[in-house]
Amino acid sequence: MANQVHQIAEYSKRCGNIDPALYTKYDVKRGLRDINGKGVVAGLTSISEVCSTEVVNGETVPCEGKLFYRGINVEDIIHGFLKDKRFGFEEVVYLLLCGQLPNSEELKEFNELLAEYRELPTNFVRDIIMKAPSDDMMNTLARSVLTLYSYDSKPNDLSLENVISQCLSLIALFPVLSVYGYQTYKHYHDGQSLFIHAPAEQLSTAENILHLLRQDSRYTDLEARVLDMALVLHAEHGGGNNSSFTTRVVTSSGTDTYSAIAAALGSLKGPKHGGANIKVVRMFEDLKEHVKDWKDDAQIERYLEALLHKEAFDHAGLIYGMGHAVYSVSDPRAVMFKSFVEKLAAEKGRADEYALYTSVERIAQKVIAKERKIYKGVSANVDFYSGFAYNMLGLPTELFTPIFAIARIAGWSAHRIEELVHAGKIIRPAYKSVVERIPYTKMEDR
C-alpha cells in the first residue's frame, strides 16, 4: 500500500507542477493578491474596515493602521468601555450583528440572551465531547459544531431570524465547547483531574473562559480584562481574511450555519492564519536558549538574522509575528494590546520577558528591512503579543487558536448574515487551465 501511495504522490507532484511564469503571463492574481500584495476586491461589506493607507496629494501612501467596526474606530470603542469599566466583547458582538452600539438596557438584555444560549443540549458533554477526545482542540470544536446540527430542530432554515438564533448559540457556546474539549483530552490522555464547571450567567465571556478553565475558578480583574481585550481585537478583521472569506464562500452555496462555521474553523486552524501566535511563542522559547543576554541588542540581531537565513528555529526563514498582509506602518491591534500586555507582565513578575519582546520588535524591523526587499513597511502584528499574553494567563497552547475562534465567531456570524441578506449568487472565481490537450489512449496502448 505504501508503495502505491508513494507512486500516486509522485504522479500528483508531476502533473500538479505549474510554471510560476504562467501566473505573470496570464495576469493571474495568485492568492487573490497582486504583485504588491494588495488584495483583489471580491466583494463589498459594511461590517468592518482594515485601513493601512491614506491619500496624500493624490498619492496613496502607507499610514498608521486603523481598524473600524461598523464604521467606528476600534480604538474609540475600547476607550469607551474601559472608561466606564465595562467588559467590551459582548458590546462588540452586538455592534457587529446589529450595526449599532447598544444602549445600557439593550446591552443588559443581550448579555442575558447570551447567558441563555450558553446551555448545551442534555448529555452533550457526556455523549459528544467525552467520546473520542482529540489532541487538536480546533478539530474537537469543529466536530462539536457539526454535531449541534443534529440537535437543531430547524438546521437548514435560512430565514434571517433562525440563522441569527443559530449564530448567537454558537457565539455563546464556543467558550464552553473549547474548554470542555480541552479538559476532557487532558483527563483521558494525560491523566489529569476532570472538572467541568457550568458557565456562570452573570460573568462576561472572558470571565467565563477563566472560570471554566481553572480548577478553582479564580482570576484577577486584570487577567479578565486582558483576555476581554484580546477577544475584542480578534472579533473581526474584514471579509478578505481567509476564514471570513471561507464563511462567505460556503454560505453563498446555500448550506447550513453549522457547515459554514465548521469550514471557517478549518481555515482558522492553519498555522498561516490562526495558529501564528503559537509559532511566536515557540520562536521565543528557541530564542531564549540561544540568546544569553536579553539586553544585548547585538545578540538578538544575530539570532534574528539567523532566522531570516533559515539557520535557526524551524528554518522557515521567517520572524513570526512581524509583518501583515495589509498593515505596514503599524497593526492597531498590536498597538492597543501592547499596553495591557505590559501591565499583565508586571503583575505576573515577567517584566524582563516583556522587555525582550519589545527589543525583538524594535530590532526585527531593522533586520527585515536590511535583509529583505519589501514593498511596504513591516511592523509587529497582534499575534506577536497575544501568545505571550495567553501564556501569562495560564492558557494552554492547545487553546490559543480556539480563543481566536471564540472571538472571530462574532465576525463570521456577521459575514454569514450579510452574505445571506445581500448576495444571492454563489461565489465562483475562475481558474485557467494550462494543461496541453492530448488524445485519449486506449488501455492496451498505455
C-alpha positions as CSV (number, residue, x, y, z in Angstrom):
1,M,0.0,0.0,0.0
2,A,2.8,2.4,0.9
3,N,4.5,1.9,-2.5
4,Q,1.2,2.6,-4.3
5,V,0.6,5.8,-2.3
6,H,4.1,6.9,-3.0
7,Q,3.7,6.3,-6.7
8,I,0.4,8.3,-6.7
9,A,2.1,11.1,-4.8
10,E,4.9,11.2,-7.5
11,Y,2.3,11.3,-10.3
12,S,0.4,14.1,-8.5
13,K,3.5,16.1,-7.9
14,R,4.5,15.9,-11.6
15,C,1.1,16.8,-13.0
16,G,0.4,19.5,-10.4
17,N,3.7,21.4,-11.1
18,I,2.8,24.7,-12.7
19,D,5.4,27.1,-14.1
20,P,5.3,30.2,-11.9
21,A,6.0,32.3,-15.0
22,L,2.5,31.4,-16.2
23,Y,0.9,33.4,-13.4
24,T,2.6,36.5,-14.9
25,K,1.8,35.6,-18.4
26,Y,-1.9,35.3,-17.8
27,D,-2.0,38.0,-15.2
28,V,-3.3,35.7,-12.5
29,K,-3.5,37.2,-9.0
30,R,-2.1,34.2,-7.1
31,G,-3.6,34.0,-3.6
32,L,-6.1,36.8,-4.8
33,R,-3.3,39.3,-4.3
34,D,-1.4,41.4,-6.8
35,I,2.3,41.7,-7.2
36,N,2.4,44.4,-4.5
37,G,0.4,42.3,-2.0
38,K,-2.8,44.2,-2.4
39,G,-5.9,42.1,-2.2
40,V,-8.2,41.6,-5.2
41,V,-11.6,43.2,-4.4
42,A,-14.0,40.3,-4.4
43,G,-17.0,41.8,-2.5
44,L,-18.5,44.7,-0.6
45,T,-19.1,44.8,3.2
46,S,-20.4,47.2,5.8
47,I,-19.1,45.1,8.7
48,S,-15.5,46.3,9.2
49,E,-12.7,48.1,7.5
50,V,-8.9,47.5,7.7
51,C,-7.1,50.7,6.9
52,S,-3.4,50.9,6.1
53,T,-3.0,53.6,3.6
54,E,-4.2,57.2,3.0
55,V,-4.2,59.6,0.1
56,V,-1.8,62.5,0.3
57,N,-1.6,65.0,-2.6
58,G,-3.3,62.5,-4.8
59,E,-0.9,59.7,-3.9
60,T,-1.6,56.6,-1.9
61,V,0.9,56.2,0.9
62,P,1.2,53.9,4.0
63,C,-0.1,55.2,7.3
64,E,-0.6,54.1,10.9
65,G,-3.0,51.1,10.8
66,K,-6.6,51.6,11.8
67,L,-9.4,49.2,12.3
68,F,-13.1,50.1,12.2
69,Y,-16.1,48.0,13.3
70,R,-19.3,49.2,11.5
71,G,-17.5,52.5,10.8
72,I,-16.4,53.1,14.3
73,N,-12.7,53.2,15.2
74,V,-12.0,50.2,17.4
75,E,-9.7,52.4,19.5
76,D,-12.6,54.7,20.4
77,I,-14.8,51.6,21.2
78,I,-12.1,50.4,23.6
79,H,-11.6,53.7,25.3
80,G,-15.3,53.9,25.7
81,F,-15.8,50.6,27.6
82,L,-12.6,51.0,29.5
83,K,-13.6,54.4,30.8
84,D,-16.8,53.0,32.1
85,K,-15.1,49.8,33.4
86,R,-17.2,47.5,31.3
87,F,-16.2,44.3,29.5
88,G,-16.3,45.1,25.8
89,F,-16.6,41.8,23.9
90,E,-20.4,41.4,24.2
91,E,-20.8,45.1,23.2
92,V,-18.7,44.5,20.1
93,V,-20.7,41.3,19.2
94,Y,-23.9,43.4,19.4
95,L,-22.3,46.1,17.2
96,L,-21.2,43.6,14.5
97,L,-24.5,41.8,14.4
98,C,-26.8,44.9,14.7
99,G,-24.8,47.6,13.1
100,Q,-25.1,49.9,16.1
101,L,-23.8,50.2,19.6
102,P,-26.2,49.0,22.3
103,N,-27.6,51.3,25.0
104,S,-27.4,50.1,28.6
105,E,-30.7,48.4,28.5
106,E,-30.0,46.7,25.1
107,L,-26.6,45.5,26.4
108,K,-28.1,44.1,29.6
109,E,-30.8,42.2,27.6
110,F,-28.2,41.0,25.1
111,N,-25.9,39.6,27.9
112,E,-29.0,37.8,29.4
113,L,-29.7,36.3,25.9
114,L,-26.2,35.0,25.5
115,A,-26.4,33.5,29.0
116,E,-29.5,31.6,28.0
117,Y,-27.7,30.3,24.9
118,R,-24.7,29.0,26.9
119,E,-26.6,25.9,27.9
120,L,-25.6,22.8,26.0
121,P,-28.2,20.1,25.0
122,T,-28.8,17.5,27.6
123,N,-25.9,14.9,27.8
124,F,-24.0,16.6,25.0
125,V,-20.9,16.7,27.2
126,R,-21.1,13.0,28.0
127,D,-22.2,11.7,24.6
128,I,-20.2,14.0,22.3
129,I,-17.3,15.9,23.9
130,M,-16.2,13.0,26.2
131,K,-16.3,10.5,23.3
132,A,-13.1,10.1,21.3
133,P,-11.3,13.2,22.6
134,S,-8.7,14.7,20.2
135,D,-5.4,16.3,20.9
136,D,-6.4,19.1,18.4
137,M,-8.9,21.4,20.0
138,M,-9.9,23.0,16.7
139,N,-10.9,19.6,15.3
140,T,-12.8,19.0,18.6
141,L,-14.5,22.3,18.2
142,A,-15.4,21.7,14.6
143,R,-16.8,18.2,15.4
144,S,-18.9,19.7,18.2
145,V,-20.3,22.4,15.9
146,L,-21.2,19.9,13.2
147,T,-22.9,17.6,15.8
148,L,-25.0,20.5,17.1
149,Y,-26.7,20.4,13.7
150,S,-28.4,17.1,14.8
151,Y,-29.8,18.9,17.9
152,D,-31.3,21.7,16.0
153,S,-35.0,21.3,15.0
154,K,-34.6,23.7,12.0
155,P,-30.9,23.3,11.0
156,N,-31.5,24.1,7.3
157,D,-33.8,27.0,7.8
158,L,-32.1,30.0,6.2
159,S,-34.6,32.6,7.4
160,L,-32.8,35.6,9.0
161,E,-34.2,35.1,12.5
162,N,-33.3,31.4,12.5
163,V,-29.8,32.0,11.3
164,I,-29.3,34.7,13.9
165,S,-30.5,32.4,16.6
166,Q,-28.0,29.7,15.4
167,C,-25.2,32.2,15.3
168,L,-26.0,33.5,18.8
169,S,-26.0,30.0,20.1
170,L,-22.5,29.3,18.6
171,I,-21.1,32.6,19.9
172,A,-22.3,31.7,23.4
173,L,-21.2,28.1,23.2
174,F,-17.7,28.4,21.7
175,P,-16.0,29.0,25.1
176,V,-17.8,26.1,26.7
177,L,-17.1,23.7,23.8
178,S,-13.4,24.7,23.6
179,V,-12.7,24.5,27.3
180,Y,-14.7,21.3,27.9
181,G,-12.9,19.6,24.9
182,Y,-9.5,20.6,26.4
183,Q,-10.4,19.4,29.9
184,T,-11.6,16.0,28.6
185,Y,-8.5,15.5,26.5
186,K,-6.2,16.3,29.4
187,H,-8.1,13.8,31.6
188,Y,-8.2,10.9,29.3
189,H,-4.8,11.3,27.7
190,D,-2.7,12.9,30.4
191,G,-4.5,11.5,33.5
192,Q,-5.3,14.9,34.9
193,S,-8.3,15.5,37.1
194,L,-11.5,16.1,35.2
195,F,-13.6,19.1,36.3
196,I,-16.5,20.6,34.4
197,H,-17.7,23.9,35.7
198,A,-21.1,25.2,34.5
199,P,-20.9,28.6,32.9
200,A,-22.0,31.5,35.2
201,E,-24.7,33.7,33.7
202,Q,-23.5,36.8,35.5
203,L,-20.0,36.6,34.0
204,S,-18.7,38.0,30.7
205,T,-17.3,35.8,28.0
206,A,-13.7,36.5,29.1
207,E,-14.5,35.8,32.7
208,N,-16.4,32.6,31.9
209,I,-13.4,31.3,29.9
210,L,-11.1,31.7,33.0
211,H,-13.9,30.4,35.3
212,L,-14.4,27.3,33.1
213,L,-10.7,26.6,32.7
214,R,-9.3,27.0,36.2
215,Q,-10.0,24.4,38.8
216,D,-10.6,27.0,41.5
217,S,-12.3,29.4,39.0
218,R,-10.3,32.3,40.4
219,Y,-8.8,35.1,38.4
220,T,-7.8,38.7,38.8
221,D,-9.6,41.6,37.3
222,L,-6.6,42.5,35.1
223,E,-6.5,38.9,33.8
224,A,-10.1,39.0,32.7
225,R,-9.7,42.4,31.1
226,V,-6.6,41.4,29.1
227,L,-8.5,38.4,27.8
228,D,-11.6,40.5,27.0
229,M,-9.3,43.0,25.1
230,A,-7.9,40.1,23.1
231,L,-11.4,38.9,22.2
232,V,-12.4,42.5,21.1
233,L,-9.4,42.9,18.9
234,H,-9.8,39.4,17.3
235,A,-13.6,39.6,16.8
236,E,-13.5,40.8,13.2
237,H,-11.0,41.8,10.5
238,G,-12.6,42.4,7.2
239,G,-14.1,40.0,4.7
240,G,-10.8,39.2,3.0
241,N,-9.1,37.2,5.7
242,N,-9.0,33.5,4.9
243,S,-11.6,32.3,7.5
244,S,-14.1,35.1,6.9
245,F,-13.9,34.7,3.2
246,T,-14.3,31.0,3.7
247,T,-17.5,31.7,5.6
248,R,-18.8,33.8,2.8
249,V,-17.9,31.3,0.1
250,V,-19.5,28.4,1.8
251,T,-22.5,30.5,2.8
252,S,-23.0,31.5,-0.8
253,S,-23.7,27.9,-1.7
254,G,-26.8,27.9,0.4
255,T,-25.6,25.5,3.1
256,D,-26.5,25.5,6.8
257,T,-24.9,27.6,9.5
258,Y,-23.1,24.7,11.2
259,S,-21.4,23.6,7.9
260,A,-20.3,27.2,7.1
261,I,-18.8,27.8,10.6
262,A,-17.1,24.4,10.6
263,A,-15.4,25.3,7.3
264,A,-14.3,28.6,8.8
265,L,-12.8,26.7,11.8
266,G,-10.9,24.5,9.3
267,S,-9.4,27.7,7.7
268,L,-8.5,29.3,11.0
269,K,-6.7,26.2,12.2
270,G,-4.0,26.7,9.6
271,P,-0.7,27.9,11.0
272,K,-0.6,30.7,8.4
273,H,-3.8,32.1,9.9
274,G,-5.0,31.4,13.4
275,G,-2.0,29.3,14.6
276,A,0.5,32.1,14.1
277,N,0.7,33.1,17.8
278,I,1.8,29.6,18.8
279,K,4.7,30.0,16.3
280,V,5.7,33.2,18.0
281,V,5.8,31.6,21.5
282,R,7.9,28.7,20.3
283,M,10.2,31.0,18.4
284,F,10.8,33.0,21.6
285,E,11.4,29.7,23.5
286,D,14.2,28.9,21.0
287,L,15.5,32.5,21.1
288,K,15.8,32.3,24.9
289,E,18.0,29.2,24.5
290,H,20.4,30.9,22.1
291,V,20.4,34.5,23.4
292,K,22.1,34.5,26.8
293,D,21.9,38.2,27.4
294,W,18.4,39.5,26.7
295,K,19.6,43.1,26.9
296,D,22.3,42.7,24.3
297,D,20.9,44.0,21.0
298,A,23.8,42.5,19.1
299,Q,23.0,39.0,20.2
300,I,19.3,39.5,19.4
301,E,20.2,40.9,16.0
302,R,22.4,37.9,15.2
303,Y,19.6,35.5,16.2
304,L,17.1,37.3,14.0
305,E,19.4,37.3,11.1
306,A,19.9,33.5,11.5
307,L,16.1,33.2,11.4
308,L,15.9,35.0,8.1
309,H,18.8,32.9,6.7
310,K,16.9,29.7,7.7
311,E,19.7,28.9,10.2
312,A,17.6,28.9,13.4
313,F,14.3,27.7,14.9
314,D,12.2,25.9,12.2
315,H,14.4,27.0,9.3
316,A,11.5,28.7,7.5
317,G,13.2,32.0,7.0
318,L,10.5,33.9,9.0
319,I,10.4,36.1,12.1
320,Y,7.0,35.1,13.3
321,G,4.7,37.9,14.5
322,M,6.4,40.5,12.3
323,G,4.6,41.8,9.2
324,H,1.0,41.6,8.0
325,A,-0.8,41.1,4.7
326,V,-2.4,44.6,4.9
327,Y,-0.8,46.7,7.6
328,S,2.6,48.2,7.0
329,V,3.4,51.1,9.4
330,S,1.6,49.5,12.4
331,D,-1.1,47.0,13.3
332,P,-3.5,48.9,15.5
333,R,-4.5,45.7,17.4
334,A,-0.9,45.2,18.4
335,V,-0.5,48.8,19.4
336,M,-3.7,48.7,21.6
337,F,-3.0,45.3,23.1
338,K,0.7,46.1,24.0
339,S,0.0,48.3,27.0
340,F,-2.3,45.7,28.5
341,V,0.4,43.0,28.0
342,E,2.9,45.3,29.8
343,K,0.6,45.6,32.8
344,L,0.0,41.9,32.9
345,A,3.7,41.2,32.7
346,A,4.2,43.5,35.7
347,E,1.5,41.7,37.7
348,K,3.0,38.3,36.8
349,G,6.6,39.3,37.6
350,R,7.6,38.8,33.9
351,A,8.6,42.4,33.0
352,D,12.0,41.2,31.8
353,E,10.3,38.9,29.2
354,Y,8.1,41.8,28.1
355,A,11.2,43.9,27.6
356,L,12.7,41.1,25.5
357,Y,9.6,41.2,23.3
358,T,9.8,44.9,22.8
359,S,13.5,44.6,21.9
360,V,12.8,41.9,19.3
361,E,10.0,44.0,17.9
362,R,12.3,47.0,17.5
363,I,15.3,45.1,16.2
364,A,13.4,42.9,13.8
365,Q,12.0,45.8,11.8
366,K,15.6,46.9,11.1
367,V,16.8,43.4,10.3
368,I,14.0,42.7,7.9
369,A,14.4,46.0,6.1
370,K,18.1,45.3,5.7
371,E,17.8,41.6,4.7
372,R,14.6,41.6,2.6
373,K,13.4,43.7,-0.3
374,I,9.9,44.7,0.8
375,Y,7.4,46.8,-1.0
376,K,5.9,48.2,2.3
377,G,6.9,48.7,5.9
378,V,6.9,45.9,8.4
379,S,5.7,46.0,12.0
380,A,4.6,43.7,14.8
381,N,1.1,42.2,14.3
382,V,-1.3,41.2,17.0
383,D,0.0,37.6,17.1
384,F,3.4,38.9,18.3
385,Y,2.0,39.7,21.7
386,S,-1.2,37.6,22.0
387,G,0.6,34.3,22.6
388,F,2.8,35.8,25.3
389,A,-0.4,37.2,26.9
390,Y,-2.2,33.9,26.8
391,N,0.9,32.2,28.3
392,M,0.9,34.6,31.2
393,L,-2.8,33.9,31.7
394,G,-2.0,30.2,32.1
395,L,-3.9,29.3,28.9
396,P,-2.5,26.1,27.4
397,T,-1.2,26.4,23.8
398,E,-3.9,23.9,22.7
399,L,-6.4,26.7,23.4
400,F,-4.6,29.6,21.7
401,T,-6.3,29.1,18.3
402,P,-9.7,28.2,19.9
403,I,-9.5,31.5,21.8
404,F,-9.1,33.2,18.4
405,A,-12.2,31.3,17.2
406,I,-14.2,32.3,20.3
407,A,-13.6,35.9,19.2
408,R,-13.9,35.6,15.5
409,I,-17.2,33.6,15.5
410,A,-18.7,37.1,16.0
411,G,-17.2,38.3,12.7
412,W,-18.0,35.1,10.9
413,S,-21.6,35.4,12.0
414,A,-21.9,38.9,10.7
415,H,-20.4,37.9,7.4
416,R,-22.7,34.9,7.0
417,I,-25.7,37.1,7.7
418,E,-24.5,39.8,5.3
419,E,-23.9,37.3,2.6
420,L,-27.4,35.8,3.0
421,V,-29.1,39.3,3.1
422,H,-27.2,41.0,0.2
423,A,-26.0,38.2,-2.1
424,G,-27.8,35.5,-4.0
425,K,-25.0,34.4,-6.3
426,I,-22.7,31.5,-5.4
427,I,-19.1,32.7,-5.2
428,R,-17.2,31.1,-8.0
429,P,-13.9,32.6,-9.3
430,A,-12.3,31.4,-12.5
431,Y,-9.2,29.2,-12.9
432,K,-7.4,29.0,-16.2
433,S,-6.3,25.6,-17.4
434,V,-2.7,25.5,-18.6
435,V,-2.5,21.8,-19.5
436,E,-1.9,20.7,-23.0
437,R,-4.8,18.9,-24.7
438,I,-3.9,15.3,-25.6
439,P,-5.8,12.4,-27.2
440,Y,-7.2,9.6,-25.2
441,T,-5.0,6.4,-25.0
442,K,-6.6,3.0,-25.1
443,M,-5.8,0.7,-22.3
444,E,-3.8,-1.7,-24.4
445,D,-1.6,1.2,-25.7
446,R,-0.8,2.7,-22.3
